[in-house]
Amino acid sequence: QVQIVESGGGWVQPGGSLRLSCATSGFTFSRYAMSWFRQAPGKVRELVASISHVRSSTDYADSVKGRFTISRDNGKTPVYLQMNSRNPDTSGMYYCRAVGGANLKFWGQGTQVTVSS
């Protein structure tokens, strides 16, 4: 059974740092590209960062470049999202997604991040 479990969310003040984790099981992790998405209240879910399963190449939304870092070790889960210098726009529910062959996709249930003073 496929499982994707996000953790590490919570309430933090602007300017601080937070690291989200995405633990997976039930599929061959090293064969799946992994991504983090964010969904703020009343807004569509948007891609924040992705990391491929080949060479671990990364891609980021313009809004988080230079502030967020996605990382993985293909030998084991989880996938991490290091979030630095956060501002209130960073708030939202963060979801982890795995994409494999034939565009097979798995989603986690999300972890809430709230940035406020």
VEXFILUM-958226 format. One line per 10 residues: number of its first residue (from 1); their letters; for each residue x, y, z negated of N, C-alpha, C, O. Coordinates in pm, whole numbers, plus 50000, padded with zeros to 5 digits. Each point is the difference from the previous one (the first is absolute). Layout:
! VEXFILUM-958226
NUM) a) X Y Z X Y Z X Y Z X Y Z | ...
//
This chain:
! VEXFILUM-958226
1) qvqivesggg) 50084 49881 50000 49916 50119 50000 50088 50125 50000 50092 50013 49919 | 49878 50078 50174 50077 50123 50010 49963 50094 49887 49883 50022 49970 | 50221 50033 49968 49979 50101 49897 50096 50116 50021 50119 49980 50025 | 49829 50140 49965 50081 50122 50003 49956 50083 49880 49883 50037 49989 | 50210 49992 49923 49967 50069 49875 50090 50121 49983 50122 49988 49989 | 49817 50129 50010 50072 50124 49978 50004 50032 49851 49909 49966 49925 | 50198 50100 50033 50012 50043 49862 50090 50123 49994 50065 50037 50098 | 49939 50025 49785 50089 50113 49979 49932 50136 50006 50064 50102 49975 | 49810 49902 50058 49930 50127 50006 49971 50055 49861 50024 49933 49900 | 49924 50189 50096 49966 50063 49874 49993 50151 50015 49998 50054 50110
11) wvqpggslrl) 49998 50012 49776 49996 50147 49998 50140 50053 49976 50070 49954 49911 | 49970 50146 50169 50130 50062 49983 49989 50149 50029 49906 50045 50066 | 50189 50029 49885 50003 50144 50024 50070 50032 50132 50083 49921 50046 | 49885 50191 50016 50067 50038 50124 50152 50007 49983 50051 50042 49896 | 50019 49915 50210 50145 50005 49997 50066 49875 49947 50122 49985 50010 | 49800 49926 49933 50058 49880 49943 50017 49889 50103 49980 50021 50120 | 50057 49863 49832 50023 49884 50086 49918 49881 49954 49964 49987 49883 | 50009 49927 50213 49922 49880 49970 50039 49894 50101 50029 50032 50115 | 49972 49843 49843 50028 49892 50093 49884 49902 50000 49962 49946 49897 | 49982 50034 50221 49894 49902 50018 50059 49868 50046 50101 49998 50070
21) scatsgftfs) 49836 49894 49890 50043 49867 50040 49885 49926 50068 49883 50020 49967 | 50153 49897 50128 49901 49919 50071 50051 49857 49999 50095 49966 50072 | 49843 49951 49848 50037 49859 49991 49911 49918 50092 49880 50025 50009 | 50179 49878 50058 49923 49919 50095 50021 49852 49975 50100 49959 49941 | 49804 49961 50104 50012 49856 49996 49903 49941 50101 49905 50066 50042 | 50119 49810 49995 49908 49932 50090 50031 50014 50147 49927 49947 50084 | 50179 50123 49950 50044 50008 50139 50151 50023 50002 50061 50032 49897 | 49998 49950 50221 50145 50011 50012 50037 50148 50008 49993 50062 50106 | 50046 49990 49783 50025 50144 49985 50100 50053 50104 49980 50108 50055 | 50124 49817 49972 50106 50046 50089 49955 50014 50145 50075 50052 50082
31) ryamswfrqa) 49806 49903 49950 49949 50009 50137 49895 50109 50017 49938 50012 50106 | 50042 50067 49792 49896 50101 50004 50058 50141 49979 50083 50023 49913 | 49870 50069 50171 50028 50141 49976 49911 50046 49885 49887 49955 49985 | 50166 50135 49933 49927 50046 49883 49982 50152 50006 50087 50072 50047 | 49798 49973 49904 49971 50143 50002 49929 50043 49874 49936 49920 49931 | 50078 50207 50039 49923 50063 49894 49908 50104 50065 50040 50076 50088 | 49835 49924 49865 49902 50097 50044 49949 50077 49878 50008 49953 49886 | 49941 50166 50139 49941 50082 49895 49860 50044 50044 49977 50034 50116 | 49932 49964 49789 49865 50050 50026 49958 50092 49886 49982 49956 49887 | 50002 50171 50145 49953 50097 49903 49847 50003 50004 49941 49960 50100
41) pgkvrelvas) 49995 50086 49793 49853 50005 49997 49944 50079 50118 50043 50113 50025 | 49863 49828 50046 49935 50067 50111 50082 50008 50127 49959 50065 50096 | 50156 49869 49906 50087 50004 50117 50024 49860 50054 49977 49901 49931 | 50069 50093 50193 50028 49871 50060 50131 49945 49945 50086 50075 49953 | 49926 49795 50055 50124 49936 49957 50109 50034 50102 49979 49988 50121 | 50137 50053 49830 50107 50039 50090 50127 49922 49969 50028 49961 49886 | 50049 50017 50221 50126 49930 49986 50104 50091 49935 50019 50114 50043 | 50048 49835 49855 50103 50077 49930 50139 49953 50042 50086 50082 50033 | 49936 49788 49966 50133 49948 50031 49988 49855 50045 49911 49926 49957 | 50181 50034 50132 50004 49863 50049 50143 49950 50001 50095 50077 50013
51) ishvrsstdy) 49918 49792 49974 50132 49938 50009 49984 49869 50076 49915 49918 49968 | 50168 50065 50133 49987 49880 50084 50061 49879 49930 50073 50013 49901 | 49897 49870 50153 50060 49878 49946 50130 49967 50073 50074 49911 49959 | 49953 50164 50149 50124 49984 50074 50088 50120 49973 49961 50112 50032 | 50150 49869 49911 50097 50106 49968 49948 50100 49897 50068 50097 49966 | 49810 49880 49984 49941 50089 49899 50003 50147 50044 50029 50089 49921 | 49940 49934 50206 49992 50137 50048 49876 50067 49941 49897 49936 49981 | 50115 50192 49992 49894 50072 49929 49942 50114 50083 50062 50051 50093 | 49817 49986 49870 49932 50113 50064 49915 50066 49893 49942 49933 49914 | 50050 50203 50092 49928 50074 49899 49908 50104 50061 50026 50052 50108
61) adsvkgrfti) 49866 49977 49821 49917 50114 50037 50081 50127 49978 50082 50007 49909 | 49894 50093 50175 50076 50125 49988 49985 50062 49861 50093 50063 49950 | 49793 49918 49988 49972 50064 49872 50085 49943 49886 50011 50063 49894 | 50048 49820 50126 50076 49937 49891 50146 49980 50034 50077 49953 49916 | 49964 50081 50204 50140 49982 50038 50092 50078 49906 49977 50116 49969 | 50127 49816 49988 50093 50062 49908 49960 49990 49855 50080 50030 49911 | 49797 49928 50063 49953 49990 49861 49968 49856 49960 50018 49963 49884 | 49935 49957 50210 49963 49862 49973 50099 49905 50067 50056 50031 50105 | 49964 49855 49833 50085 49896 50058 49932 49865 49985 49964 49959 49890 | 50020 49972 50222 49946 49865 49997 50117 49903 50013 50094 50025 50074
71) srdngktpvy) 49898 49864 49853 50111 49905 50004 49948 49858 49979 49891 49979 49946 | 50190 49924 50099 49965 49860 49984 50127 49917 50001 50103 50042 50052 | 49885 49839 49891 50104 49899 50009 49932 49878 50060 49914 49940 49935 | 50122 50024 50186 49927 49892 50068 50010 49866 49930 49924 49907 50029 | 50171 50085 49879 50008 49875 49926 49891 49985 49896 49975 49890 49951 | 49960 50220 50015 49898 49992 49895 49916 50126 50002 50045 50104 50047 | 49836 49886 49903 49919 50119 49978 50043 50061 49868 50076 49934 49929 | 49884 50184 50031 49901 50083 50067 50059 50102 50098 50121 50009 50018 | 49791 50065 50042 50035 50119 50075 49980 50119 49907 49903 50006 49925 | 50190 50088 50081 49993 50115 49913 49973 50128 50078 50035 50013 50117
81) lqmnsrnpdt) 49901 50080 49815 49987 50135 50052 50047 50095 49890 49930 50021 49901 | 50188 50035 50118 50053 50098 49907 49948 50137 50040 50020 50045 50113 | 49913 50021 49794 49937 50128 50027 50068 50106 49914 49991 49996 49878 | 50076 50097 50187 50069 50107 49929 49939 50135 50034 49939 50017 50106 | 50078 50078 49803 49954 50137 50023 49854 50003 50043 49965 50064 50099 | 49952 49868 49826 49861 49993 50036 49927 50131 49971 50036 50074 49909 | 49863 49952 50171 49912 50114 49977 49856 49950 49996 49975 49883 50028 | 49930 50204 49938 49861 49951 49989 49947 49934 50127 49911 49915 49992 | 50142 50122 50125 49955 49936 50124 50039 49852 50006 49949 49925 50082 | 50139 50036 49831 50042 49861 49996 49895 49910 49936 50004 49878 50018
91) sgmyycravg) 49905 50179 49909 49900 49922 49929 49915 49918 50097 49974 50041 50113 | 49984 49844 49838 49912 49916 50079 50016 49854 49962 50078 49965 49912 | 49845 49952 50155 50014 49856 49982 50102 49952 50102 49988 50029 50119 | 50111 49898 49834 50105 49949 50088 49979 49852 50024 49983 49921 49907 | 50017 50045 50221 49977 49862 50041 50123 49944 50071 50070 50071 50072 | 49954 49803 49906 50107 49929 50068 49938 49910 50108 49897 49937 49978 | 50167 50059 50136 49949 49917 50111 50113 49919 50061 50112 50049 50016 | 49856 49828 50018 50094 49913 50072 49945 49973 50140 49881 49973 50016 | 50205 50035 50084 49959 49972 50138 50095 49897 50059 50122 50016 49998 | 49819 49876 50053 50081 49894 50057 49968 49975 50146 49944 50086 50069
101) ganlkfwgqg) 50094 49794 49978 49975 49965 50139 49853 50002 50033 49914 49978 49914 | 50056 50050 50216 49861 50010 50046 49924 50108 49925 49878 49995 49988 | 50198 50103 49961 49940 50114 49930 49919 49958 49878 49904 50066 49963 | 50135 49825 49975 49933 49955 49880 50033 50097 49886 50117 50030 49976 | 49780 50019 49953 50019 50101 49898 49942 49955 49866 49894 49939 49993 | 50181 50095 49901 49952 49976 49865 50014 50129 49920 50098 50073 50014 | 49803 49955 49902 50000 50120 49918 49993 49965 49852 49943 49899 49959 | 50117 50191 49960 49983 49990 49857 49881 50084 49955 49932 50063 50081 | 50044 49936 49788 49885 50072 49944 50033 50144 49965 49909 50079 49975 | 50219 49955 50023 50039 50138 49977 50039 50030 49856 49961 49931 49907
111) tqvtvss) 50117 50176 50079 50038 50052 49870 49984 50151 50004 50041 50064 50097 | 49901 49993 49799 49967 50142 49999 50118 50083 49952 50064 49968 49900 | 49964 50139 50173 50102 50097 49961 49933 50136 49985 49933 50048 50092 | 50085 50013 49793 49942 50132 49975 50111 50096 49959 50070 49977 49901 | 49946 50129 50175 50103 50100 49973 49930 50128 49958 49926 50060 50078 | 50097 49981 49801 49939 50125 49952 50078 50048 49878 50071 49925 49935 | 49912 50202 50038 50066 50056 49883 49902 50008 49883 50037 50045 49891
//
